[in-house]
């Protein structure tokens, strides 16, 4: 037995989840606005990544530079894991209090 409390175990796991984010990552196609761009003229457009999230109930998005896409993907996966831990903690809290 490690002697650590449930809280300490949970906290250690949560801290190990960094970086963390809640939202989604979406690839879109956008025009660049440059006259004479063959890619835009053909309708193909340019790939771009958006981080989609909600803030104070409002849907928002933010451009993500291509080099940050892997980091944001990891942060979103970690966010899903942390969100699940929070739900499981609530369930455990109720079950533990019912036993007393």
MMTF fields as JSON, N, C-alpha, C and O atoms, coordinates in Angstrom:
{
  "mmtfVersion": "1.0.0",
  "mmtfProducer": "UNKNOWN",
  "numBonds": 399,
  "numAtoms": 400,
  "numGroups": 100,
  "numChains": 1,
  "numModels": 1,
  "chainsPerModel": [1],
  "groupsPerChain": [100],
  "chainIdList": ["A"],
  "bondAtomList": [4, 2, 8, 6, 12, 10, 16, 14, 20, 18, 24, 22, 28, 26, 32, 30, 36, 34, 40, 38, 44, 42, 48, 46, 52, 50, 56, 54, 60, 58, 64, 62, 68, 66, 72, 70, 76, 74, 80, 78, 84, 82, 88, 86, 92, 90, 96, 94, 100, 98, 104, 102, 108, 106, 112, 110, 116, 114, 120, 118, 124, 122, 128, 126, 132, 130, 136, 134, 140, 138, 144, 142, 148, 146, 152, 150, 156, 154, 160, 158, 164, 162, 168, 166, 172, 170, 176, 174, 180, 178, 184, 182, 188, 186, 192, 190, 196, 194, 200, 198, 204, 202, 208, 206, 212, 210, 216, 214, 220, 218, 224, 222, 228, 226, 232, 230, 236, 234, 240, 238, 244, 242, 248, 246, 252, 250, 256, 254, 260, 258, 264, 262, 268, 266, 272, 270, 276, 274, 280, 278, 284, 282, 288, 286, 292, 290, 296, 294, 300, 298, 304, 302, 308, 306, 312, 310, 316, 314, 320, 318, 324, 322, 328, 326, 332, 330, 336, 334, 340, 338, 344, 342, 348, 346, 352, 350, 356, 354, 360, 358, 364, 362, 368, 366, 372, 370, 376, 374, 380, 378, 384, 382, 388, 386, 392, 390, 396, 394],
  "bondOrderList": [1, 1, 1, 1, 1, 1, 1, 1, 1, 1, 1, 1, 1, 1, 1, 1, 1, 1, 1, 1, 1, 1, 1, 1, 1, 1, 1, 1, 1, 1, 1, 1, 1, 1, 1, 1, 1, 1, 1, 1, 1, 1, 1, 1, 1, 1, 1, 1, 1, 1, 1, 1, 1, 1, 1, 1, 1, 1, 1, 1, 1, 1, 1, 1, 1, 1, 1, 1, 1, 1, 1, 1, 1, 1, 1, 1, 1, 1, 1, 1, 1, 1, 1, 1, 1, 1, 1, 1, 1, 1, 1, 1, 1, 1, 1, 1, 1, 1, 1],
  "groupList": [{"groupName": "UNK", "atomNameList": ["N", "CA", "C", "O"], "elementList": ["N", "C", "C", "O"], "formalChargeList": [0, 0, 0, 0], "bondAtomList": [1, 0, 2, 1, 3, 2], "bondOrderList": [1, 1, 2], "singleLetterCode": "X", "chemCompType": "L-PEPTIDE LINKING"}],
  "groupTypeList": [0, 0, 0, 0, 0, 0, 0, 0, 0, 0, 0, 0, 0, 0, 0, 0, 0, 0, 0, 0, 0, 0, 0, 0, 0, 0, 0, 0, 0, 0, 0, 0, 0, 0, 0, 0, 0, 0, 0, 0, 0, 0, 0, 0, 0, 0, 0, 0, 0, 0, 0, 0, 0, 0, 0, 0, 0, 0, 0, 0, 0, 0, 0, 0, 0, 0, 0, 0, 0, 0, 0, 0, 0, 0, 0, 0, 0, 0, 0, 0, 0, 0, 0, 0, 0, 0, 0, 0, 0, 0, 0, 0, 0, 0, 0, 0, 0, 0, 0, 0],
  "groupIdList": [1, 2, 3, 4, 5, 6, 7, 8, 9, 10, 11, 12, 13, 14, 15, 16, 17, 18, 19, 20, 21, 22, 23, 24, 25, 26, 27, 28, 29, 30, 31, 32, 33, 34, 35, 36, 37, 38, 39, 40, 41, 42, 43, 44, 45, 46, 47, 48, 49, 50, 51, 52, 53, 54, 55, 56, 57, 58, 59, 60, 61, 62, 63, 64, 65, 66, 67, 68, 69, 70, 71, 72, 73, 74, 75, 76, 77, 78, 79, 80, 81, 82, 83, 84, 85, 86, 87, 88, 89, 90, 91, 92, 93, 94, 95, 96, 97, 98, 99, 100],
  "secStructList": [7, 7, 7, 7, 7, 2, 2, 2, 2, 2, 2, 2, 2, 2, 2, 6, 6, 7, 1, 7, 7, 7, 1, 3, 3, 3, 3, 3, 3, 3, 7, 7, 7, 7, 6, 6, 7, 2, 2, 2, 2, 6, 6, 7, 7, 3, 3, 3, 3, 3, 3, 3, 3, 3, 3, 6, 6, 3, 3, 3, 3, 3, 3, 3, 7, 4, 4, 4, 2, 2, 2, 2, 2, 2, 2, 2, 2, 2, 2, 2, 2, 2, 2, 2, 2, 2, 2, 2, 2, 2, 2, 2, 2, 2, 2, 2, 2, 2, 2, 7],
  "xCoordList": [0.843, 0.0, 0.886, 1.86, 0.558, 1.419, 1.256, 2.144, 0.145, -0.078, -0.619, -0.833, -0.836, -1.374, -2.896, -3.509, -3.496, -4.949, -5.505, -4.775, -6.798, -7.46, -7.248, -7.032, -7.312, -7.106, -5.709, -5.546, -4.703, -3.32, -3.116, -2.43, -3.714, -3.627, -4.296, -3.743, -5.493, -6.235, -5.462, -5.34, -4.947, -4.208, -2.955, -2.644, -2.255, -1.05, -1.389, -0.672, -2.487, -2.917, -3.348, -3.03, -4.063, -4.531, -3.352, -3.335, -2.386, -1.214, -0.434, 0.117, -0.383, 0.301, -0.396, 0.152, -1.593, -2.363, -2.038, -2.644, -1.121, -0.801, -0.103, 0.72, -0.363, -1.296, -2.732, -2.972, -3.673, -5.075, -5.913, -5.649, -6.931, -7.838, -9.198, -9.302, -10.228, -11.577, -12.037, -12.091, -12.366, -12.807, -12.578, -12.443, -12.534, -12.281, -11.378, -11.247, -10.769, -9.871, -10.48, -10.811, -10.626, -11.276, -10.409, -9.882, -10.266, -9.555, -10.579, -11.603, -10.299, -11.17, -10.34, -9.113, -10.998, -10.327, -10.71, -11.889, -9.703, -9.945, -9.242, -8.237, -9.789, -9.112, -8.057, -8.204, -6.991, -5.902, -6.087, -5.492, -6.896, -7.137, -6.14, -6.272, -5.148, -4.153, -4.705, -5.17, -4.647, -5.118, -4.158, -2.943, -4.703, -3.877, -3.487, -2.706, -3.997, -3.673, -4.385, -5.614, -3.597, -4.168, -4.95, -5.977, -4.474, -5.15, -6.557, -7.52, -6.665, -7.972, -8.861, -10.06, -8.273, -9.033, -9.614, -10.705, -8.89, -9.358, -10.451, -11.113, -10.635, -11.622, -11.052, -11.75, -9.782, -9.15, -8.939, -9.112, -8.568, -8.298, -7.13, -6.461, -6.883, -5.739, -6.229, -7.215, -5.547, -5.966, -5.629, -4.607, -6.502, -6.291, -6.92, -7.858, -6.401, -6.914, -7.549, -7.01, -8.702, -9.406, -9.63, -10.051, -9.346, -9.69, -11.064, -11.236, -12.043, -13.42, -13.693, -13.355, -14.301, -14.566, -15.747, -16.208, -16.237, -17.322, -16.766, -16.048, -17.116, -16.691, -17.892, -18.451, -18.287, -19.486, -20.707, -21.527, -20.825, -21.979, -21.927, -22.842, -20.881, -20.767, -19.765, -18.665, -20.154, -19.255, -18.177, -18.47, -16.933, -15.795, -14.837, -14.9, -13.958, -12.915, -11.65, -11.679, -10.543, -9.244, -8.351, -8.303, -7.649, -6.737, -5.589, -5.045, -5.232, -4.117, -3.043, -3.296, -1.859, -0.779, -0.5, -0.579, -0.181, 0.019, 0.99, 0.768, 2.051, 3.044, 2.502, 3.084, 1.398, 0.809, -0.287, -0.778, -0.684, -1.773, -1.518, -2.417, -0.339, -0.124, -0.262, -0.808, 0.221, 0.111, -1.353, -1.754, -2.148, -3.559, -4.33, -5.236, -3.978, -4.617, -4.361, -5.276, -3.134, -2.782, -3.541, -4.064, -3.604, -4.299, -5.787, -6.363, -6.406, -7.828, -8.036, -8.978, -7.172, -7.258, -7.104, -7.853, -6.139, -5.944, -7.158, -7.532, -7.77, -8.977, -10.116, -10.842, -10.273, -11.312, -11.052, -11.972, -9.784, -9.416, -9.694, -10.233, -9.329, -9.541, -11.037, -11.473, -11.81, -13.258, -13.878, -14.763, -13.405, -13.893, -13.519, -14.331, -12.294, -11.868, -12.782, -13.124, -13.174, -14.054, -15.41, -15.949, -15.95, -17.227, -17.077, -17.9, -16.026, -15.801, -15.6, -16.014, -14.97, -14.777, -16.106, -16.31, -17.005, -18.335, -19.106, -19.752, -19.035, -19.702, -19.12, -19.862, -17.791, -17.131, -17.482, -17.685, -17.553, -17.892, -19.275, -19.47, -20.231, -21.596, -21.63, -22.218, -20.999, -21.008, -20.336, -20.822, -19.2, -18.508, -19.347, -19.333, -20.078, -20.909, -22.116, -22.6, -22.623, -23.77, -23.418, -24.277, -22.135, -21.667, -21.583, -21.623, -21.469, -21.276, -22.577, -22.588],
  "yCoordList": [-1.185, 0.0, 1.246, 1.314, 2.211, 3.38, 4.4, 5.227, 4.359, 5.326, 6.653, 7.592, 6.725, 7.956, 7.925, 6.872, 9.073, 9.166, 9.132, 9.321, 8.89, 8.92, 10.28, 10.376, 11.328, 12.688, 12.844, 13.383, 12.365, 12.481, 11.69, 12.148, 10.503, 9.701, 10.419, 10.498, 10.94, 11.646, 12.875, 13.123, 13.631, 14.847, 14.531, 15.228, 13.499, 13.091, 12.71, 13.072, 11.978, 11.579, 12.799, 12.893, 13.72, 14.921, 15.786, 16.267, 15.985, 16.797, 16.135, 16.823, 14.808, 14.085, 14.178, 13.742, 14.738, 14.859, 16.118, 16.336, 16.942, 18.197, 17.91, 16.995, 18.613, 19.729, 19.215, 18.07, 20.087, 19.693, 20.803, 21.988, 20.396, 21.361, 20.709, 19.486, 21.519, 21.037, 21.759, 22.988, 20.976, 21.533, 20.509, 19.316, 20.976, 20.072, 20.774, 21.998, 19.966, 20.46, 20.093, 18.933, 21.085, 20.877, 21.41, 22.52, 20.605, 21.079, 21.682, 21.066, 22.871, 23.564, 23.974, 23.877, 24.423, 24.934, 26.398, 26.747, 27.26, 28.705, 29.3, 28.774, 30.397, 31.139, 32.028, 32.47, 32.284, 33.093, 34.582, 35.436, 34.883, 36.283, 36.864, 38.02, 36.088, 36.578, 36.434, 35.364, 37.52, 37.434, 36.548, 36.624, 35.724, 34.845, 33.546, 32.785, 33.259, 31.995, 30.867, 30.81, 29.982, 28.874, 27.902, 27.366, 27.687, 26.752, 27.256, 26.49, 28.538, 29.116, 29.178, 28.91, 29.529, 29.627, 28.272, 28.205, 27.195, 25.85, 25.364, 24.362, 26.081, 25.688, 24.797, 24.457, 24.416, 23.539, 24.247, 23.643, 25.516, 26.342, 25.811, 24.863, 26.408, 26.077, 25.447, 25.907, 24.394, 23.781, 24.711, 25.397, 24.711, 25.479, 24.684, 23.914, 24.874, 24.165, 25.153, 26.232, 24.774, 25.605, 24.825, 23.669, 25.469, 24.93, 25.485, 26.698, 24.604, 25.0, 24.772, 23.719, 25.754, 25.642, 26.503, 27.321, 26.327, 27.154, 27.919, 27.375, 29.189, 30.042, 30.861, 31.62, 30.711, 31.382, 31.105, 31.992, 29.852, 29.449, 29.86, 29.547, 30.551, 31.044, 30.188, 29.919, 29.76, 28.977, 29.898, 30.978, 29.457, 30.255, 29.365, 28.139, 29.992, 29.238, 30.078, 31.303, 29.375, 30.03, 29.298, 28.068, 30.033, 29.425, 28.74, 29.272, 27.542, 26.789, 26.628, 25.997, 27.179, 26.978, 25.481, 24.72, 25.073, 23.659, 22.965, 21.815, 23.651, 23.023, 22.744, 21.942, 23.392, 23.162, 22.108, 21.737, 21.619, 20.646, 19.415, 19.028, 18.773, 17.592, 17.911, 17.106, 19.058, 19.457, 19.623, 19.167, 20.27, 20.495, 19.173, 18.973, 18.273, 16.948, 16.217, 15.62, 16.261, 15.626, 16.281, 15.589, 17.609, 18.331, 17.971, 17.827, 17.826, 17.47, 16.038, 15.779, 15.108, 13.725, 13.698, 13.004, 14.448, 14.526, 15.145, 14.742, 16.117, 16.742, 15.745, 15.745, 14.886, 13.843, 12.904, 12.539, 12.519, 11.624, 12.292, 11.656, 13.561, 14.282, 14.464, 14.356, 14.737, 14.888, 13.577, 13.585, 12.466, 11.165, 10.957, 10.463, 11.332, 11.207, 12.026, 11.581, 13.208, 14.049, 13.377, 13.391, 12.797, 12.088, 10.911, 10.723, 10.119, 8.964, 9.389, 8.675, 10.541, 11.045, 11.397, 11.141, 11.977, 12.3, 11.052, 11.01, 10.028, 8.755, 8.137, 7.699, 8.104, 7.525, 8.305, 7.705, 9.61, 10.443, 10.087, 9.934, 9.957, 9.611, 8.209, 8.001, 7.251, 5.871, 5.772, 5.067, 6.489, 6.454, 7.066, 6.576, 8.131, 8.789, 7.948, 7.994, 7.165, 6.309, 5.143, 4.623, 4.73, 3.62, 4.017, 3.153, 5.306, 5.771, 5.849, 6.222],
  "zCoordList": [0.0, 0.0, 0.0, 0.75, -0.822, -0.983, 0.132, 0.34, 0.85, 1.909, 1.38, 2.146, 0.08, -0.502, -0.46, -0.633, -0.231, -0.209, -1.63, -2.604, -1.726, -3.04, -3.69, -4.898, -2.878, -3.393, -3.988, -5.083, -3.253, -3.749, -5.037, -5.95, -5.106, -6.327, -7.492, -8.59, -7.238, -8.291, -8.76, -9.96, -7.815, -8.144, -8.959, -9.925, -8.573, -9.298, -10.735, -11.669, -10.902, -12.238, -13.059, -14.244, -12.437, -13.132, -13.58, -14.713, -12.717, -13.056, -14.187, -15.046, -14.192, -15.252, -16.597, -17.609, -16.622, -17.856, -18.652, -19.701, -18.204, -18.884, -20.195, -20.223, -21.281, -21.445, -21.552, -21.932, -21.21, -21.228, -21.857, -21.657, -22.624, -23.25, -23.421, -23.516, -23.458, -23.756, -25.007, -25.054, -26.009, -27.277, -28.369, -28.096, -29.601, -30.719, -31.724, -31.732, -32.557, -33.591, -34.934, -35.18, -35.797, -37.085, -38.202, -38.124, -39.249, -40.434, -41.388, -41.681, -41.861, -42.815, -44.03, -44.009, -45.069, -46.268, -46.412, -46.351, -46.605, -46.681, -47.893, -48.372, -48.371, -49.432, -48.797, -47.658, -49.547, -48.997, -49.309, -48.651, -50.296, -50.64, -51.62, -52.023, -52.01, -52.965, -54.381, -54.775, -55.13, -56.516, -57.308, -57.131, -58.167, -58.983, -58.313, -58.884, -57.124, -56.443, -57.189, -57.232, -57.766, -58.548, -57.67, -58.086, -56.491, -55.578, -55.237, -55.268, -54.916, -54.593, -55.831, -55.754, -56.967, -58.218, -58.614, -59.179, -58.321, -58.667, -57.712, -57.978, -56.597, -55.603, -54.513, -53.557, -54.651, -53.674, -52.33, -51.271, -52.379, -51.195, -50.372, -50.784, -49.228, -48.367, -47.07, -46.495, -46.599, -45.324, -44.15, -44.151, -43.172, -41.944, -40.801, -41.012, -39.599, -38.429, -37.463, -37.221, -36.912, -35.941, -34.657, -34.683, -33.536, -32.223, -31.905, -31.781, -31.773, -31.491, -30.008, -29.466, -29.353, -27.92, -27.54, -28.336, -26.338, -25.798, -24.611, -23.772, -24.566, -23.458, -23.025, -23.817, -21.776, -21.247, -22.109, -22.342, -22.588, -23.382, -24.839, -25.601, -25.235, -26.606, -27.381, -26.898, -28.592, -29.436, -30.0, -30.512, -29.898, -30.354, -31.139, -31.054, -31.897, -32.586, -32.632, -32.518, -32.803, -32.823, -33.815, -33.811, -34.656, -35.624, -34.887, -33.92, -35.369, -34.786, -35.858, -36.884, -35.644, -36.612, -36.78, -35.816, -37.982, -38.304, -37.338, -36.961, -36.94, -36.066, -34.662, -33.931, -34.273, -32.947, -32.948, -31.883, -34.119, -34.21, -33.341, -32.594, -33.393, -32.53, -31.035, -30.28, -30.616, -29.207, -28.804, -27.733, -29.647, -29.332, -29.357, -28.548, -30.275, -30.29, -28.975, -28.41, -28.49, -27.216, -26.067, -25.193, -26.064, -24.992, -24.96, -23.882, -26.123, -26.177, -25.682, -24.934, -26.088, -25.591, -24.073, -23.384, -23.552, -22.101, -21.423, -20.321, -22.076, -21.539, -21.413, -20.419, -22.43, -22.365, -21.191, -20.459, -21.021, -19.924, -18.571, -17.664, -18.437, -17.182, -16.898, -15.752, -17.939, -17.768, -17.268, -16.412, -17.81, -17.353, -15.878, -15.095, -15.504, -14.102, -13.189, -12.093, -13.631, -12.817, -12.606, -11.5, -13.658, -13.543, -12.588, -11.692, -12.782, -11.913, -10.455, -9.541, -10.235, -8.873, -8.228, -7.041, -8.997, -8.476, -8.089, -7.042, -8.943, -8.656, -7.384, -6.505, -7.291, -6.114, -4.844, -3.789, -4.936, -3.774, -3.247, -2.042, -4.159, -3.744, -3.137, -2.075, -3.812, -3.305, -1.94, -1.055, -1.764, -0.475, 0.634, 1.763, 0.327, 1.36, 1.704, 2.835, 0.729, 1.0, 1.917, 2.629, 1.898, 2.726, 4.199, 5.075, 4.475, 5.857, 6.613, 7.786]
}
